[in-house]
């Protein structure tokens, strides 16, 4: 049972960070393609990150936060993590 709970927690965390990234991007009136170009991350991969479908590496979190003119910790805090 712990595996199911851990999986659910992981899924919720990925969804939360994706939502925080999307909210910051929209606040900056930046398209997903624009964020992809700024961060060097493929647009389709960025979409999966924002939807919480992909595990986000620390390096990609740093790239994304830099492209969004914020610190990784700000995105994490916005996600409640």
Order of alpha helices (4+ residues) and beta strands (2+ residues): alpha-alpha-alpha-alpha-alpha
